[in-house]
Amino acid sequence: ATFTIYTSYGREPTKTNNKQKGRWIGQNERITINDRKLNTGLFYYGEVLDALSGYGVEPSLVDNTLPASNPCSKIGSEIYTDETLGYWPSYASLSKGCRGAYLDWLASDRSDPDTPIGYVFIYFYGLERRVIENKSNAQIADREFLTLFEEVLRLNNVFSANRSFRGYSANFLELMALLRPTLLENRTREIPDTNNSLSFRVKLARKVVNEQLIDAQLAL
């Protein structure tokens, strides 16, 4: 008998000899990658960009020098996946076929609910990085910040069937609301509820720090 064991981290990232620094592609910037025309940005592009964790390559970085399969022109066809799309997926660690499938998805309206959730997470990682990396500076204007919020909210609605993504994206929306409360004060009701949510923990922590009584609603 032959047993094949795959780790949840996929495979080792494919190395590249190019040194073009990765950069953020804005929402309205158009770019062609591996024969695919992408009319909507909101992702990182290039060859060199370290992950915020300080280990490895930024998982959302789209490196156009890495091989990818040819564009898929079949409407409604099943999206290709293999074992390289692990639990913690990274573009650099994907197979040639998976990279092609992900680029096809980026070139679409990114709204197919049947999209393998690993591809959605790779895209989501880039949105996370854009906000977290620049949370303490004025790199992101309010208009872009609101665009990112709306995109994550849209993804949460489309892919809410996946419990893991639903939780991660909802918590991130709460973080965004905490970072710019004035900008998003009228949007907090749109954020889905989660167990032990970030907003709940912040409210509870403030009560404790200020030595205030916990009201019935918060206790509930």
Residue frames as a rotation matrix with the C-alpha (Angstrom) as fourth column:
ALA 1
0.579 0.815 0.000 0.00
0.815 -0.579 0.000 0.00
0.000 0.000 -1.000 0.00
THR 2
-0.543 -0.710 0.448 1.12
0.707 -0.675 -0.212 3.55
0.453 0.201 0.869 -0.73
PHE 3
0.425 0.642 -0.638 0.21
0.873 -0.478 0.100 6.36
-0.240 -0.599 -0.764 1.64
THR 4
-0.364 -0.479 0.799 0.55
0.643 -0.749 -0.157 9.99
0.674 0.457 0.581 0.55
ILE 5
0.231 0.380 -0.896 0.46
0.932 -0.350 0.092 12.60
-0.279 -0.856 -0.435 3.31
TYR 6
-0.117 -0.197 0.973 0.04
0.547 -0.831 -0.102 16.31
0.829 0.521 0.205 2.60
THR 7
-0.670 -0.108 -0.734 0.55
0.704 -0.406 -0.583 19.03
-0.235 -0.907 0.348 5.19
SER 8
0.421 0.897 -0.133 -2.00
0.835 -0.440 -0.330 21.80
-0.355 0.028 -0.935 5.62
TYR 9
0.240 -0.409 -0.881 0.65
-0.053 -0.911 0.409 24.33
-0.969 -0.051 -0.240 4.55
GLY 10
0.958 0.134 -0.253 0.83
-0.255 -0.005 -0.967 23.12
-0.131 0.991 0.030 0.96
ARG 11
0.573 -0.810 0.126 4.33
0.813 0.543 -0.213 22.95
0.104 0.224 0.969 -0.48
GLU 12
-0.149 -0.728 -0.669 7.43
0.659 -0.577 0.482 25.11
-0.737 -0.369 0.566 -0.34
PRO 13
0.645 0.398 -0.652 7.14
-0.111 -0.795 -0.596 28.43
-0.756 0.457 -0.469 -2.21
THR 14
0.585 -0.435 0.684 8.54
0.811 0.301 -0.502 28.48
0.013 0.849 0.529 -5.72
LYS 15
0.041 -0.669 -0.742 11.67
0.489 -0.635 0.599 30.63
-0.872 -0.387 0.301 -5.76
THR 16
0.853 0.207 0.479 12.10
0.520 -0.426 -0.741 33.51
0.051 0.881 -0.471 -8.18
ASN 17
-0.147 -0.988 -0.055 15.28
0.977 -0.153 0.151 35.29
-0.158 -0.031 0.987 -9.30
ASN 18
-0.017 0.219 0.976 13.51
0.512 -0.836 0.196 38.57
0.859 0.503 -0.098 -10.01
LYS 19
-0.627 -0.341 -0.701 13.89
0.779 -0.282 -0.560 41.46
-0.006 -0.897 0.442 -7.58
GLN 20
-0.542 0.513 0.665 10.95
-0.003 -0.793 0.609 43.69
0.840 0.328 0.431 -8.50
LYS 21
-0.990 0.135 0.041 9.45
-0.050 -0.066 -0.997 44.85
-0.132 -0.989 0.072 -5.22
GLY 22
-0.446 0.895 0.029 5.85
0.866 0.423 0.266 43.87
0.226 0.143 -0.964 -4.65
ARG 23
-0.985 0.169 0.029 3.35
-0.172 -0.969 -0.179 46.72
-0.002 -0.181 0.983 -4.72
TRP 24
-0.398 0.916 0.044 -0.32
0.313 0.181 -0.933 47.31
-0.863 -0.357 -0.358 -4.12
ILE 25
-0.877 0.244 0.413 -2.57
0.387 -0.149 0.910 47.38
0.284 0.958 0.036 -7.19
GLY 26
-0.810 0.574 -0.125 -5.35
-0.358 -0.652 -0.669 49.93
-0.465 -0.496 0.733 -6.65
GLN 27
-0.120 0.882 0.455 -8.99
0.163 0.470 -0.867 49.21
-0.979 -0.030 -0.201 -7.35
ASN 28
0.783 0.542 -0.305 -9.11
-0.132 -0.334 -0.933 51.01
-0.608 0.771 -0.190 -10.70
GLU 29
-0.122 -0.899 -0.420 -5.67
-0.838 -0.133 0.529 49.99
-0.532 0.417 -0.737 -11.96
ARG 30
0.901 0.426 -0.082 -5.77
-0.385 0.699 -0.603 47.64
-0.200 0.575 0.794 -14.95
ILE 31
-0.149 -0.982 0.112 -3.07
-0.875 0.184 0.447 45.07
-0.460 -0.031 -0.887 -15.45
THR 32
0.673 0.276 -0.686 -2.39
-0.614 0.725 -0.311 42.01
0.412 0.631 0.658 -17.63
ILE 33
-0.144 -0.679 0.720 -0.96
-0.891 0.405 0.204 38.93
-0.430 -0.613 -0.663 -15.91
ASN 34
-0.771 -0.257 0.583 -0.21
-0.072 0.944 0.321 35.68
-0.633 0.205 -0.746 -17.73
ASP 35
-0.925 0.358 0.129 -2.50
0.149 0.028 0.988 36.59
0.350 0.933 -0.079 -20.67
ARG 36
-0.058 0.932 -0.357 -5.35
0.981 0.120 0.152 37.63
0.185 -0.342 -0.921 -18.37
LYS 37
-0.540 -0.045 0.841 -6.71
0.122 -0.992 0.025 41.16
0.833 0.116 0.541 -18.31
LEU 38
-0.253 0.402 -0.880 -7.60
0.967 0.141 -0.213 42.22
0.039 -0.905 -0.424 -14.78
ASN 39
-0.147 0.310 0.939 -9.78
0.352 -0.871 0.343 45.34
0.924 0.381 0.019 -14.69
THR 40
0.802 0.387 0.455 -10.02
-0.301 -0.397 0.867 45.41
0.516 -0.832 -0.202 -10.90
GLY 41
-0.227 -0.974 -0.004 -7.04
-0.370 0.090 -0.925 45.53
0.901 -0.208 -0.381 -8.56
LEU 42
0.524 0.343 0.780 -7.06
-0.823 -0.031 0.567 45.22
0.218 -0.939 0.266 -4.75
PHE 43
0.947 -0.322 0.006 -4.14
0.304 0.900 0.313 42.80
-0.106 -0.295 0.950 -4.54
TYR 44
0.398 -0.893 -0.211 -0.34
-0.474 -0.397 0.786 42.80
-0.785 -0.213 -0.581 -4.24
TYR 45
0.983 -0.068 0.168 1.76
0.180 0.433 -0.883 42.25
-0.013 0.899 0.438 -7.35
GLY 46
0.470 -0.883 -0.011 5.50
-0.845 -0.446 -0.294 41.73
0.255 0.148 -0.956 -7.87
GLU 47
0.379 -0.413 -0.828 8.28
-0.013 0.892 -0.451 39.37
0.925 0.181 0.333 -6.83
VAL 48
-0.587 -0.679 -0.440 9.72
0.486 0.138 -0.863 40.56
0.647 -0.721 0.250 -3.50
LEU 49
-0.070 0.563 0.824 7.46
-0.666 -0.641 0.381 41.18
0.743 -0.522 0.420 -0.49
ASP 50
-0.886 -0.325 -0.330 7.98
0.028 0.674 -0.739 39.59
0.462 -0.664 -0.588 2.90
ALA 51
0.087 0.930 -0.358 5.01
0.569 0.249 0.784 38.45
0.818 -0.272 -0.507 4.95
LEU 52
0.295 0.093 0.951 4.08
-0.513 -0.824 0.240 40.71
0.806 -0.559 -0.196 7.87
SER 53
0.996 0.082 -0.019 4.78
-0.034 0.601 0.798 37.78
0.077 -0.795 0.602 10.18
GLY 54
0.375 -0.927 0.008 8.44
-0.866 -0.347 0.361 38.14
-0.332 -0.142 -0.932 9.23
TYR 55
-0.380 -0.466 0.799 8.58
-0.183 0.885 0.428 34.63
-0.907 0.017 -0.421 7.82
GLY 56
-0.343 0.183 0.921 8.42
0.760 0.631 0.158 33.74
-0.552 0.754 -0.356 4.14
VAL 57
-0.946 0.038 0.323 6.80
0.233 -0.614 0.754 35.48
0.227 0.789 0.572 1.20
GLU 58
-0.593 0.803 -0.061 3.59
-0.635 -0.512 -0.579 37.48
-0.496 -0.304 0.813 1.47
PRO 59
-0.600 0.326 0.731 0.96
0.325 0.934 -0.150 34.78
-0.731 0.147 -0.666 0.75
SER 60
0.471 0.882 -0.017 -1.24
0.373 -0.217 -0.902 37.06
-0.799 0.419 -0.431 -1.35
LEU 61
-0.076 -0.590 -0.804 1.57
-0.512 -0.669 0.539 38.33
-0.856 0.452 -0.251 -3.60
VAL 62
0.849 0.356 0.390 0.86
0.181 0.497 -0.849 37.60
-0.496 0.791 0.357 -7.27
ASP 63
-0.126 -0.969 -0.213 4.22
-0.292 -0.169 0.941 36.95
-0.948 0.180 -0.262 -8.91
ASN 64
0.726 0.507 -0.464 3.81
-0.544 0.010 -0.839 37.14
-0.421 0.862 0.283 -12.68
THR 65
-0.107 -0.849 -0.517 7.15
-0.976 0.189 -0.109 35.37
0.190 0.493 -0.849 -13.22
LEU 66
-0.614 -0.057 0.788 5.88
-0.403 0.880 -0.250 32.14
-0.679 -0.471 -0.563 -11.69
PRO 67
-0.952 0.209 -0.223 4.37
-0.122 0.410 0.904 29.66
0.281 0.888 -0.365 -14.17
ALA 68
-0.401 0.898 0.179 0.59
-0.413 -0.003 -0.911 29.50
-0.818 -0.440 0.372 -14.45
SER 69
-0.449 0.315 0.836 -1.72
0.677 0.731 0.088 27.45
-0.584 0.606 -0.541 -16.64
ASN 70
-0.907 0.136 0.399 -3.42
0.264 -0.554 0.790 28.97
0.328 0.821 0.466 -19.66
PRO 71
-0.708 0.694 0.135 -6.62
-0.667 -0.593 -0.451 30.98
-0.233 -0.409 0.882 -19.16
CYS 72
-0.770 0.549 0.326 -9.78
0.528 0.834 -0.159 28.92
-0.359 0.049 -0.932 -18.87
SER 73
-0.888 0.425 -0.177 -12.47
-0.454 -0.744 0.489 30.13
0.076 0.515 0.854 -21.27
LYS 74
-0.568 0.702 -0.429 -15.11
0.383 0.687 0.617 27.55
0.728 0.186 -0.659 -20.34
ILE 75
-0.467 0.498 0.731 -18.00
-0.720 -0.694 0.014 29.31
0.514 -0.520 0.682 -18.63
GLY 76
0.523 0.752 0.400 -19.37
-0.834 0.356 0.422 27.36
0.175 -0.555 0.813 -15.71
SER 77
0.316 -0.473 -0.823 -16.54
-0.022 0.863 -0.505 24.83
0.948 0.178 0.262 -15.69
GLU 78
0.904 0.002 -0.427 -15.30
0.410 0.272 0.870 23.43
0.118 -0.962 0.246 -12.39
ILE 79
0.686 -0.673 0.277 -12.49
-0.661 -0.735 -0.151 25.46
0.305 -0.080 -0.949 -10.85
TYR 80
0.376 -0.622 -0.687 -9.23
0.119 0.768 -0.629 23.52
0.919 0.154 0.363 -10.74
THR 81
0.561 -0.315 0.766 -7.73
-0.825 -0.283 0.489 22.61
0.063 -0.906 -0.418 -7.36
ASP 82
0.339 -0.441 -0.831 -5.10
0.112 0.896 -0.430 20.20
0.934 0.053 0.354 -6.06
GLU 83
0.535 -0.086 -0.840 -3.26
0.805 0.354 0.476 19.49
0.257 -0.931 0.259 -2.82
THR 84
-0.566 -0.813 0.138 -1.19
0.735 -0.573 -0.363 22.71
0.374 -0.104 0.921 -3.04
LEU 85
-0.226 0.580 0.783 -4.27
-0.298 -0.806 0.511 24.71
0.927 -0.118 0.355 -2.05
GLY 86
-0.536 -0.109 -0.837 -3.81
0.615 0.630 -0.475 23.87
0.579 -0.769 -0.270 1.64
TYR 87
0.346 0.724 -0.596 -5.39
0.935 -0.214 0.283 25.32
0.077 -0.655 -0.751 4.77
TRP 88
0.410 -0.295 -0.863 -2.94
0.154 -0.910 0.384 28.25
-0.899 -0.291 -0.328 4.82
PRO 89
0.559 -0.145 0.816 -2.62
0.813 0.290 -0.505 28.83
-0.164 0.946 0.280 1.05
SER 90
0.106 -0.594 -0.798 0.00
-0.055 -0.804 0.592 31.02
-0.993 -0.019 -0.117 -0.58
TYR 91
0.855 0.254 -0.452 0.24
-0.426 -0.152 -0.892 32.06
-0.295 0.955 -0.022 -4.22
ALA 92
0.061 -0.940 -0.335 3.94
-0.990 -0.015 -0.139 31.18
0.126 0.341 -0.932 -4.36
SER 93
-0.633 -0.295 0.716 3.20
-0.524 0.844 -0.116 27.69
-0.570 -0.448 -0.689 -3.05
LEU 94
0.440 0.891 0.111 0.47
-0.454 0.327 -0.829 26.88
-0.775 0.315 0.549 -5.56
SER 95
-0.206 -0.400 0.893 0.93
0.596 0.673 0.439 24.53
-0.777 0.622 0.100 -8.48
LYS 96
-0.980 -0.189 -0.065 0.90
0.048 -0.539 0.841 25.86
-0.194 0.821 0.537 -12.03
GLY 97
-0.527 0.844 0.099 -2.72
0.567 0.262 0.781 24.77
0.634 0.467 -0.616 -12.43
CYS 98
0.163 0.596 -0.786 -3.87
0.978 -0.203 0.048 26.40
-0.131 -0.777 -0.616 -9.20
ARG 99
-0.569 -0.403 -0.717 -2.13
0.323 -0.911 0.256 29.67
-0.756 -0.086 0.649 -10.04
GLY 100
-0.957 0.238 0.166 -3.96
0.107 -0.243 0.964 29.73
0.269 0.941 0.207 -13.35
ALA 101
-0.145 0.959 -0.244 -7.28
0.821 0.254 0.511 29.05
0.551 -0.126 -0.825 -11.66
TYR 102
0.003 0.098 -0.995 -6.66
0.832 -0.552 -0.051 31.82
-0.554 -0.828 -0.083 -9.14
LEU 103
-0.849 -0.354 -0.393 -5.74
0.084 -0.824 0.560 34.31
-0.522 0.442 0.729 -11.87
ASP 104
-0.692 0.691 0.210 -8.90
0.399 0.123 0.909 33.34
0.602 0.712 -0.361 -13.75
TRP 105
0.128 0.755 -0.643 -10.86
0.982 -0.005 0.189 34.10
0.140 -0.655 -0.742 -10.59
LEU 106
-0.322 -0.322 -0.890 -9.13
0.517 -0.848 0.119 37.48
-0.793 -0.421 0.440 -10.14
ALA 107
-0.996 -0.083 -0.038 -10.00
0.008 -0.498 0.867 38.32
-0.090 0.863 0.497 -13.73
SER 108
-0.371 0.928 -0.008 -13.67
0.689 0.281 0.669 37.54
0.623 0.243 -0.744 -13.05
ASP 109
0.131 0.490 0.862 -16.14
-0.301 -0.808 0.506 39.43
0.944 -0.326 0.041 -10.85
ARG 110
-0.807 -0.588 -0.061 -14.90
-0.162 0.320 -0.934 37.33
0.568 -0.743 -0.353 -7.90
SER 111
-0.377 0.785 0.492 -18.45
-0.924 -0.280 -0.261 36.42
-0.067 -0.552 0.831 -6.97
ASP 112
0.008 0.374 -0.928 -18.79
-0.450 0.830 0.330 32.72
0.893 0.414 0.175 -7.79
PRO 113
0.405 0.213 0.889 -20.00
-0.913 0.049 0.404 31.11
0.043 -0.976 0.214 -4.52
ASP 114
0.998 -0.032 0.048 -18.56
0.032 0.999 -0.004 27.77
-0.048 0.006 0.999 -5.65
THR 115
0.409 -0.910 0.067 -15.01
-0.468 -0.272 -0.841 29.14
0.784 0.312 -0.537 -5.67
PRO 116
0.311 -0.391 -0.866 -12.71
0.706 0.705 -0.065 26.95
0.637 -0.591 0.495 -3.54
ILE 117
0.966 0.240 -0.096 -12.31
0.240 -0.689 0.684 28.91
0.098 -0.683 -0.724 -0.32
GLY 118
0.243 -0.954 -0.174 -8.51
0.776 0.084 0.625 28.70
-0.581 -0.287 0.761 -0.46
TYR 119
-0.340 -0.320 0.884 -8.47
0.851 -0.504 0.145 31.09
0.399 0.802 0.445 -3.42
VAL 120
0.581 0.642 0.500 -10.74
0.315 -0.744 0.590 33.50
0.751 -0.185 -0.634 -1.56
PHE 121
0.830 -0.320 -0.457 -8.41
0.452 -0.095 0.887 33.42
-0.327 -0.943 0.066 1.45
ILE 122
-0.194 -0.941 0.277 -5.36
0.958 -0.121 0.261 34.28
-0.212 0.316 0.925 -0.69
TYR 123
-0.157 0.255 0.954 -7.22
0.529 -0.794 0.299 37.35
0.834 0.551 -0.010 -1.95
PHE 124
0.831 0.557 -0.009 -8.44
0.258 -0.371 0.892 38.17
0.493 -0.743 -0.452 1.57
TYR 125
0.372 -0.777 -0.508 -4.88
0.876 0.112 0.470 38.04
-0.308 -0.619 0.722 2.95
GLY 126
-0.508 -0.577 0.639 -3.95
0.784 -0.617 0.066 40.93
0.356 0.535 0.766 0.66
LEU 127
0.241 0.689 0.684 -6.86
0.151 -0.723 0.674 43.05
0.959 -0.059 -0.278 1.88
GLU 128
0.863 0.013 -0.505 -5.85
0.500 0.121 0.857 42.28
0.072 -0.993 0.098 5.46
ARG 129
-0.053 -0.989 -0.139 -2.25
0.981 -0.078 0.180 43.29
-0.188 -0.126 0.974 4.84
ARG 130
-0.292 -0.031 0.956 -3.20
0.562 -0.815 0.145 46.55
0.774 0.579 0.255 3.15
VAL 131
0.622 0.626 0.471 -5.12
-0.042 -0.573 0.818 47.67
0.782 -0.529 -0.330 6.25
ILE 132
0.898 -0.233 -0.374 -2.93
0.432 0.301 0.850 46.22
-0.085 -0.925 0.371 9.01
GLU 133
-0.021 -0.987 0.162 0.39
0.998 -0.031 -0.060 47.33
0.064 0.161 0.985 7.53
ASN 134
-0.629 -0.195 0.752 -0.86
0.368 -0.927 0.067 50.91
0.684 0.319 0.656 7.23
LYS 135
0.276 0.855 -0.439 -3.04
0.814 0.035 0.580 51.15
0.511 -0.517 -0.687 10.32
SER 136
0.320 -0.221 -0.921 -0.83
0.778 -0.494 0.389 53.77
-0.541 -0.841 0.014 11.97
ASN 137
-0.748 -0.576 -0.329 -0.19
0.280 -0.724 0.631 56.07
-0.602 0.379 0.703 9.03
ALA 138
0.087 0.798 -0.596 -2.10
-0.341 -0.539 -0.771 58.05
-0.936 0.270 0.225 6.44
GLN 139
-0.864 -0.503 0.011 -1.15
-0.188 0.344 0.920 55.79
-0.467 0.793 -0.392 3.52
ILE 140
-0.654 0.705 0.273 -4.78
0.737 0.513 0.440 54.78
0.170 0.489 -0.856 2.98
ALA 141
-0.868 0.427 0.251 -7.29
-0.409 -0.904 0.124 57.54
0.280 0.005 0.960 2.32
ASP 142
-0.512 0.749 0.421 -10.78
-0.443 0.189 -0.876 57.23
-0.736 -0.635 0.235 3.76
ARG 143
0.294 0.655 -0.696 -12.19
-0.936 0.051 -0.348 56.51
-0.192 0.754 0.628 0.33
GLU 144
-0.227 -0.455 -0.861 -9.92
-0.599 0.762 -0.245 53.52
0.768 0.460 -0.446 -0.19
PHE 145
-0.947 -0.116 0.299 -10.48
-0.318 0.464 -0.827 52.33
-0.043 -0.878 -0.477 3.38
LEU 146
-0.121 0.984 0.133 -14.22
-0.676 0.016 -0.736 52.35
-0.726 -0.180 0.663 2.75
THR 147
0.274 0.141 -0.951 -13.69
-0.906 0.370 -0.206 50.47
0.323 0.918 0.230 -0.53
LEU 148
-0.681 -0.606 -0.411 -11.74
-0.395 0.777 -0.490 47.78
0.617 -0.171 -0.768 1.31
PHE 149
-0.753 0.483 0.447 -14.45
-0.405 0.196 -0.893 47.54
-0.519 -0.854 0.048 3.97
GLU 150
0.233 0.915 -0.330 -17.15
-0.845 0.022 -0.534 47.12
-0.481 0.403 0.778 1.34
GLU 151
0.010 -0.304 -0.952 -15.13
-0.783 0.590 -0.196 44.48
0.622 0.748 -0.233 -0.50
VAL 152
-0.936 -0.350 -0.038 -14.59
-0.236 0.703 -0.670 42.40
0.262 -0.618 -0.741 2.63
LEU 153
-0.444 0.858 0.259 -18.27
-0.515 -0.008 -0.857 42.78
-0.733 -0.514 0.445 3.51
ARG 154
0.305 0.521 -0.797 -19.20
-0.952 0.173 -0.251 41.61
0.007 0.836 0.549 0.00
LEU 155
-0.432 -0.555 -0.711 -16.92
-0.522 0.797 -0.304 38.58
0.735 0.239 -0.634 0.30
ASN 156
-0.918 0.129 0.375 -18.44
-0.307 0.369 -0.877 37.77
-0.252 -0.920 -0.299 3.68
ASN 157
0.008 0.998 -0.057 -21.92
-0.745 -0.032 -0.666 37.76
-0.667 0.048 0.744 2.12
VAL 158
0.299 0.085 -0.950 -20.92
-0.891 0.380 -0.247 35.68
0.340 0.921 0.189 -0.91
PHE 159
-0.196 -0.535 -0.822 -18.86
-0.209 0.842 -0.498 33.07
0.958 0.074 -0.277 0.95
SER 160
-0.174 0.205 0.963 -20.69
-0.960 -0.254 -0.120 33.00
0.220 -0.945 0.241 4.29
ALA 161
0.796 0.494 -0.349 -21.38
-0.440 0.869 0.227 29.28
0.415 -0.027 0.909 3.87
ASN 162
0.122 -0.836 -0.534 -17.78
0.419 0.531 -0.736 28.64
0.900 -0.134 0.415 4.90
ARG 163
0.870 0.339 -0.358 -17.68
0.443 -0.221 0.869 29.05
0.216 -0.915 -0.342 8.68
SER 164
0.090 -0.929 -0.358 -13.95
0.911 -0.068 0.407 29.69
-0.403 -0.363 0.840 8.82
PHE 165
-0.653 -0.343 0.675 -14.02
0.656 -0.701 0.278 32.50
0.378 0.625 0.683 6.28
ARG 166
0.333 0.867 0.370 -17.22
0.419 -0.488 0.766 33.92
0.845 -0.100 -0.525 7.74
GLY 167
0.775 -0.057 -0.629 -15.54
0.620 -0.119 0.775 34.27
-0.119 -0.991 -0.056 11.14
TYR 168
-0.251 -0.963 -0.101 -12.21
0.883 -0.270 0.384 35.64
-0.397 0.008 0.918 9.92
SER 169
-0.550 0.048 0.834 -13.81
0.596 -0.676 0.432 38.21
0.585 0.735 0.343 7.62
ALA 170
0.575 0.808 0.129 -16.35
0.433 -0.434 0.790 39.35
0.695 -0.398 -0.599 10.23
ASN 171
0.555 -0.452 -0.699 -13.61
0.730 -0.138 0.669 39.86
-0.399 -0.881 0.253 12.81
PHE 172
-0.547 -0.790 0.275 -11.59
0.822 -0.446 0.354 41.83
-0.158 0.420 0.894 10.29
LEU 173
-0.081 0.620 0.781 -14.58
0.504 -0.651 0.568 44.06
0.860 0.439 -0.259 9.54
GLU 174
0.842 0.370 -0.393 -14.83
0.505 -0.284 0.815 44.76
0.189 -0.885 -0.426 13.26
LEU 175
0.015 -0.924 -0.383 -11.14
0.855 -0.187 0.484 45.63
-0.519 -0.334 0.787 13.39
MET 176
-0.584 -0.201 0.786 -11.61
0.702 -0.611 0.365 48.09
0.407 0.765 0.498 10.52
ALA 177
0.411 0.834 0.369 -14.55
0.412 -0.530 0.741 49.68
0.814 -0.153 -0.561 12.34
LEU 178
0.744 -0.209 -0.635 -12.40
0.619 -0.141 0.772 50.08
-0.251 -0.968 0.025 15.47
LEU 179
-0.327 -0.939 0.104 -9.53
0.895 -0.273 0.353 51.61
-0.303 0.208 0.930 13.49
ARG 180
-0.970 0.056 0.235 -11.74
0.052 -0.902 0.429 54.29
0.236 0.429 0.872 11.90
PRO 181
-0.567 0.783 -0.253 -14.90
0.726 0.330 -0.603 54.54
-0.389 -0.526 -0.756 14.02
THR 182
-0.275 0.467 -0.841 -15.96
-0.191 -0.883 -0.428 57.93
-0.942 0.043 0.332 12.66
LEU 183
-0.702 -0.067 -0.709 -15.75
-0.707 -0.056 0.705 56.79
-0.086 0.996 -0.008 9.05
LEU 184
-0.720 0.340 -0.605 -17.65
-0.040 0.849 0.526 53.54
0.693 0.403 -0.598 9.66
GLU 185
-0.912 0.347 0.218 -20.01
-0.266 -0.098 -0.959 54.59
-0.312 -0.933 0.182 12.45
ASN 186
-0.005 0.973 -0.232 -23.03
-0.891 -0.110 -0.441 54.08
-0.455 0.205 0.867 10.19
ARG 187
0.095 -0.028 -0.995 -21.82
-0.778 0.621 -0.092 50.74
0.621 0.783 0.037 8.85
THR 188
-0.751 -0.505 0.425 -21.27
-0.658 0.529 -0.536 48.74
0.045 -0.682 -0.730 12.04
ARG 189
0.033 0.852 0.522 -24.78
-0.684 0.400 -0.610 47.25
-0.729 -0.337 0.596 11.90
GLU 190
0.642 0.181 -0.745 -23.85
-0.743 0.388 -0.546 45.55
0.190 0.904 0.384 8.65
ILE 191
-0.448 -0.884 -0.131 -21.06
-0.787 0.460 -0.412 43.56
0.424 -0.081 -0.902 10.29
PRO 192
0.309 0.598 -0.739 -22.23
-0.187 0.800 0.570 39.97
0.933 -0.038 0.359 10.96
ASP 193
0.536 -0.052 0.843 -22.30
-0.844 -0.036 0.535 38.77
0.003 -0.998 -0.064 14.54
THR 194
0.076 -0.543 -0.836 -19.75
-0.191 0.815 -0.546 36.20
0.979 0.201 -0.041 15.66
ASN 195
0.854 0.157 -0.497 -19.15
0.405 0.399 0.823 34.31
0.327 -0.904 0.276 18.88
ASN 196
0.407 -0.715 -0.568 -16.71
0.659 -0.200 0.725 36.13
-0.633 -0.669 0.390 21.17
SER 197
0.653 -0.074 0.754 -16.47
0.663 -0.426 -0.616 38.95
0.367 0.902 -0.229 18.65
LEU 198
-0.427 -0.899 0.093 -13.73
0.790 -0.421 -0.446 41.55
0.440 -0.117 0.890 18.70
SER 199
-0.324 0.370 0.870 -16.19
-0.201 -0.926 0.319 44.38
0.924 -0.071 0.375 19.40
PHE 200
0.766 0.608 -0.211 -17.59
0.030 0.294 0.955 42.46
0.643 -0.738 0.207 22.38
ARG 201
0.334 -0.720 -0.609 -14.13
0.920 0.390 0.043 41.93
0.206 -0.574 0.792 23.85
VAL 202
-0.617 -0.535 0.577 -13.28
0.444 -0.842 -0.305 45.62
0.649 0.068 0.757 23.42
LYS 203
0.122 0.763 0.635 -16.51
-0.342 -0.568 0.749 46.71
0.932 -0.308 0.191 25.14
LEU 204
0.845 0.183 -0.503 -15.94
0.329 0.563 0.758 44.29
0.422 -0.806 0.415 27.99
ALA 205
-0.064 -0.965 -0.252 -12.30
0.941 0.026 -0.338 45.35
0.333 -0.259 0.907 28.38
ARG 206
-0.501 -0.084 0.861 -13.28
0.064 -0.996 -0.060 49.02
0.863 0.025 0.505 28.59
LYS 207
0.600 0.772 0.209 -15.80
-0.245 -0.071 0.967 48.25
0.761 -0.632 0.146 31.32
VAL 208
0.685 -0.382 -0.620 -13.18
0.689 0.616 0.382 46.38
0.236 -0.689 0.686 33.32
VAL 209
-0.364 -0.902 0.232 -10.47
0.788 -0.431 -0.440 49.03
0.497 0.022 0.868 32.88
ASN 210
-0.489 0.253 0.835 -12.87
-0.236 -0.960 0.153 51.78
0.840 -0.122 0.529 33.95
GLU 211
-0.976 0.079 -0.204 -14.17
0.218 0.452 -0.865 49.63
0.024 -0.888 -0.458 36.84
GLN 212
-0.503 0.861 -0.073 -17.74
-0.862 -0.495 0.107 49.96
0.056 0.117 0.992 35.61
LEU 213
-0.204 0.541 0.816 -20.61
-0.316 0.752 -0.578 47.56
-0.926 -0.376 0.017 36.13
ILE 214
-0.998 -0.070 0.006 -21.37
-0.024 0.416 0.909 45.19
-0.066 0.907 -0.416 33.28
ASP 215
-0.356 0.929 -0.100 -24.91
-0.873 -0.368 -0.320 45.92
-0.334 -0.027 0.942 32.07
ALA 216
0.158 0.559 0.814 -27.43
-0.279 0.816 -0.506 43.20
-0.947 -0.148 0.285 31.29
GLN 217
0.914 0.240 -0.328 -27.06
-0.360 0.104 -0.927 43.40
-0.188 0.965 0.181 27.49
LEU 218
0.141 -0.949 -0.281 -23.30
-0.892 0.002 -0.453 43.03
0.430 0.314 -0.846 27.60
ALA 219
-0.425 -0.251 0.870 -23.56
-0.732 0.661 -0.167 40.19
-0.533 -0.708 -0.464 30.12
LEU 220
0.551 0.720 0.422 -26.05
-0.239 0.621 -0.747 38.41
-0.799 0.311 0.514 27.87
